[in-house]
């Protein structure tokens, strides 16, 4: 069946278009406050809805982002609120929405689409490749000593959420500008998303709090966190949940985490969207006490292979030729010559062959071509092809990281 899929044209259509995903939140649709906040950062025309007669049966949105990639930034679609009503599963609705959405990305000049996947098996068929990992910790406060005593850095103070944006936004931007996977946050995003604290977000936990480390006349680090009080027979058993914490230098990062680890009346410190190269692993004296685990995080889709590769930097001289298969976006199919000087189509013999999901996996720097080959995701066609490709793509950037699910 060919489904009617079109972009929404009003806030009311936006409300209707997101109702399928709200079904899985256990709600019939967003509240007035929720749709007002969403509309501040997701224009109605950025959500495609699938219609069955006069009712919406699926929706798929895309935030307009500026995504940090190795060596630069690129316009990107942050795919979000994707859902199909259970009455219309496995009938091609999702495929029709993905088709409309990626075609719109191409028209809009967004060479990248990326997302957090609710299920890992959904998006590979549409060309998304696993592009980053996220770490989770559950750390007993009583075992949180650093490996060495450090001099104090700056001063830490608590800041009301309504006053936080001028202090925290510059720190975010300094970190985001050099960290692949992060995106530029607008003031509307800070006010409608990052610094809001509606009751439905708390999940029974404490209020959202903000702490800022100031040093040398400016804010250098911040943390957004919740204290979840619990006492059993006079003993503190609650947790401090770190929603977001970062610093613009190693010293600032160490200081904000020391603050978090020292908050009284908590037994454990938890966080679940950390980069895999987070310095805590090497800062603490007992790293196994972090109980660190790793999960998939961002999935990346190159909508326009040439423009996406041209937007990022490469590490070496020389070039490599990659033969890309892309059934869903066939305009990407073929051989691409990639070098630090540019990206172009070519008829030269290919060094490597793989599908577009492989490009998504290496794009932000989380994985290498050699890793993909060991997993049988790409094939080396010429001797030294893997080494040449990795010499180009592998830089010394921070590990890809996105501190927020969108």
Steps between C-alpha positions, in 0.01 A plus 500: 500500500621852420456716807436872483792666677538877520658768716280657765390858445391621844555448871170311517619263227828467688303394808313241294820385327681415822204317654614157370823513702308631803299177487816318606551750782165380636321821403247594232706802399713788627365750751471867406827574683680214327391599149583866570854404605544265206379757249769743618774270370321282241325704230180333382637451150787294645259219592369259239170328578355191335127505443241224466195680370442790736715387792870494576649153552871589512737792547870573458669828594843650435655781704710745294846457654856616446691179574865496601704259288877443498647837405181698454123525509231400253127549467322187619155362566458381858235233449249484784146400613476217246204273561234291328174402667490129593197459274719584198826317578675304223298661226769726353411817692848546649666442164276760337583755770874429477478546124329838538732612778829417327378655174419816698847497659654486155287791376583701813875458452544284810756235403471316833209351692559350843303365791473300821337167421237357734582160348832421333347293218275769355713750311776303328264419213474875434877550491577598860820363650597479866718810542573540872484328837387634837623401845292459815626508859351411838765607752494462880575841646707353783746354244524810282842631597726624222831322445692808617420807703450801276514872559164671508388660176268798486189545709181296472159649560140393455305696240120517453395350167347831390843666533714217365505548122758784483735290717457151359445571129856629438647188664281275286604686186872478576471124557256440213717684248774236531301185585355297212138407560403813693281768346473876537225588748284805437358713780160350422647153552642596838171648615265239351710189560823502698402736783134407541386277784138388454376238742465235227875512437594431861379142505436525872846648562614833636489840335756590234788693654785691340854546631760718328877514547641848440868567449707782354198723465269267308299181534721199426280201583144416594279213605128434477396236753227364726527390862271206571466474877458158658576396858478147638525462880688826527746420219506699176417272207404756236679604184622807322411473130730699274296615202780696339845609618797640313794735523698694242835374635625190683524701823144628467366152422680356801358777723135464399512123545666537839211724601247240384679213674510693827131592532379376840195285569560283195629145481558469126578722203341393172537620145412330172601707196874545552765481225699178498821698551370685806788603730330357809633158405853626556420758769358268764710275719270198456372506141327162520271653766351713222323186379541644153295350221473596133207514261429623149438873471481701176414351162609699194365501145691672219223650286745657257828307511702758309386801704522313832857381442604843372373656825739308725879512525744221429827418668747401226613570149424255222160364411277196510222380271187356662230313311172581676173310468186693594170343402278747686673816371639382166644841410786413740584171331837458333870564551621802694856625510565651842801712593586797719475712184144404416242236420390400152347221301748283312535198275832403659532153655358493852706433812197407711140402445209525740155644538412848621454380860876444518561863410260600776700295751837657416373851433523646853811301590360239738606205285775427250486333161713220641242437773225486241702253292551274802123504544456416129324831439743615227729320256859596418536481121862612461799427728545781752153640435392480863820664622468785249138561593574498873796734454259748343201463731671454838569830681570591861155642574313423822280192480162580345256610766147633524399570861130522418248266344289695258 
